[in-house]
Amino acid sequence: MNVERLPLSAVKKPERNVRIHTEKQLHEFGRSITMFGQIRPIVIDENSIIMAGVGCYDTLTMLGHTEGEFYRVTGLSENQKKKLMIADNKIYGLGIDDLDTFNAFLDELKHDLDVPGYDESILRSMVAEADEVSKRIGEYGTVGEDDLAGISEGSQRKETLMANPVNNNDTDTEPPVPEAEINRQIICPHCNGEIWL
């Protein structure tokens, strides 16, 4: 691919463009160009009319750049140029994010979440939620020493009661133990889940 560096004033925007670029998109595009530079050339025809990359062109102009990188495609019919403009805007949107990789990247970036196209506070929230989920999963099933003693005592009591059921007709025995005391539960201090004893 032969990329040319040209003055922005040497190229022209098309009379009609398939994509409408919002202020938010151009702002994020600006963040990207400021952070990484122009990473893709703008596609122009033999007459230096933009066929793909109007948003990039507008952003470079907005940022005060006087030059940009262009890839010239020649020999297309007017119909092919229109198809290219339609296809370029649609094909990119057909992909889907690999959420496992996306989450792994966020985890690896941790405290450097200034990523063009995303709200940093939302990314921080996603990382915090992932950390909390990981912590809860890691703690799942763990209980403190006090809880262990209570669970052990409750289990022994329940086993005794189940092995020696109380005869309600026998006046010499203790009254029956309420069902609520046999099937007790505690709340896990780590995950607030119910633990049945």
For each residue, the residues with C-beta under 8 A, 3 or more apart:
1: 41 71
2: 71 72
3: 41 69 70 71
4: 69 70 71 72
5: 67 68 69 70
6: 10 11 48 67 68 70
7: 10 66 67
8: 11 57 60 61 65 66 67 68
9: 66
10: 6 7 48
11: 6 8 42 44 48 49 50 57 68 70
12: 47 48 49 50
13: 17 49 50 54 57
14: 17 49 50 51 54 85
15:
16:
17: 13 14 20 54 85
18: 85 86 89
19: 54 55 89
20: 17
21: 25 26 29 54 55 58
22: 25 26
23: 26 27
24: 27 28
25: 21 22 28 29 55
26: 21 22 23 29 30 55 58 59 62
27: 23 24 30 31
28: 24 25 31 32 116 117
29: 21 25 26 32 33 55 56 59 116
30: 26 27 33 34 59 62 63
31: 27 28 34 35 116
32: 28 29 35 36 39 116 117
33: 29 30 36 37 38 56 59 60 63
34: 30 31 63
35: 31 32 114 116
36: 32 33 39
37: 33
38: 33 41 56 60 68 69
39: 32 36
40: 53 56
41: 1 3 38 53 68 69 70 71
42: 11 50 52 53 54 56 57 68 69 70 71
43: 50 51 52 53 70 71 72 73 84 88
44: 11 47 48 49 50 51 70 71 72 73
45: 48 49 51 72 73 74 76 81
46: 72 74 75
47: 12 44
48: 6 10 11 12 44 45 70 72
49: 11 12 13 14 44 45
50: 11 12 13 14 42 43 44 53 54 57
51: 14 43 44 45 73 81 84 85 88
52: 42 43 84 85 88 89
53: 40 41 42 43 50 56 57
54: 13 14 17 19 21 42 50 57 58
55: 19 21 25 26 29 58 59
56: 29 33 38 40 42 53 59 60 68
57: 8 11 13 42 50 53 54 60 61 68
58: 21 26 54 55 61 62
59: 26 29 30 33 55 56 62 63
60: 8 33 38 56 57 63 65 68
61: 8 57 58 64 65
62: 26 30 58 59
63: 30 33 34 59 60
64: 61
65: 8 60 61 68
66: 7 8 9
67: 5 6 7 8
68: 5 6 8 11 38 41 42 56 57 60 65
69: 3 4 5 38 41 42
70: 3 4 5 6 11 41 42 43 44 48
71: 1 2 3 4 41 42 43 44
72: 2 4 43 44 45 46 48
73: 43 44 45 51 76 84
74: 45 46
75: 46
76: 45 73 80 81 84
77: 80 81
78: 81 82
79: 82 83
80: 76 77 83 84
81: 45 51 76 77 78 84 85
82: 78 79 85 86
83: 79 80 86 87
84: 43 51 52 73 76 80 81 87 88
85: 14 17 18 51 52 81 82 88 89
86: 18 82 83 89 90
87: 83 84 90 91
88: 43 51 52 84 85 91 92
89: 18 19 52 85 86 92 93
90: 86 87 93 94
91: 87 88 94
92: 88 89 95
93: 89 90
94: 90 91
95: 92
96:
97: 102
98: 101 102
99: 102 103
100: 103 104
101: 98 104 105
102: 97 98 99 105 106
103: 99 100 106 107 126 130
104: 100 101 107 108
105: 101 102 108 109
106: 102 103 109 110 113 123 126 127 130
107: 103 104 110 127 130
108: 104 105
109: 105 106 112 113 115
110: 106 107 113 127
111:
112: 109
113: 106 109 110 118 120 123 124 127
114: 35 120
115: 109 118 120 123
116: 28 29 31 32 35
117: 28 32
118: 113 115 122 123
119: 122 123
120: 113 114 115 123 124
121: 124 125
122: 118 119 125 126
123: 106 113 115 118 119 120 126 127
124: 113 120 121 127 128
125: 121 122 128 129
126: 103 106 122 123 129 130
127: 106 107 110 113 123 124 130 131
128: 124 125 131 132
129: 125 126 132 133
130: 103 106 107 126 127 133 134
131: 127 128 134 135
132: 128 129 135 136
133: 129 130 136 137
134: 130 131 137 138
135: 131 132 138 139
136: 132 133 139 140 190 191
137: 133 134 140
138: 134 135
139: 135 136 142 190 191
140: 136 137 190 191 193
141:
142: 139 190
143: 147 148 151 188 189 195
144: 147 148 189
145: 148 149
146: 149 150
147: 143 144 150 151 186 188 189 195
148: 143 144 145 151 152
149: 145 146 152 153
150: 146 147 153 154 186 197
151: 143 147 148 154 155 186 195 197
152: 148 149 155 156
153: 149 150 156 157
154: 150 151 157 158 184 197
155: 151 152 158 159 197
156: 152 153 159 160
157: 153 154 160 161
158: 154 155 161 162 182 197
159: 155 156 162 163
160: 156 157 163 164
161: 157 158 164 165 166 177 182
162: 158 159 165 182
163: 159 160
164: 160 161
165: 161 162
166: 161 170 173 174 175 176 177
167: 170 173
168: 176
169:
170: 166 167 173
171:
172:
173: 166 167 170
174: 166 177
175: 166
176: 166 168
177: 161 166 174 181 182
178: 181 182
179: 182 183
180: 183 184
181: 177 178 184
182: 158 161 162 177 178 179
183: 179 180 196 197
184: 154 180 181 196 197
185: 194 195 196 197
186: 147 150 151 194 195 197
187: 192 193 194 195
188: 143 147 191 192 193 194 195
189: 143 144 147 192
190: 136 139 140 142
191: 136 139 140 188
192: 187 188 189
193: 140 187 188
194: 185 186 187 188
195: 143 147 151 185 186 187 188
196: 183 184 185
197: 150 151 154 155 158 183 184 185 186
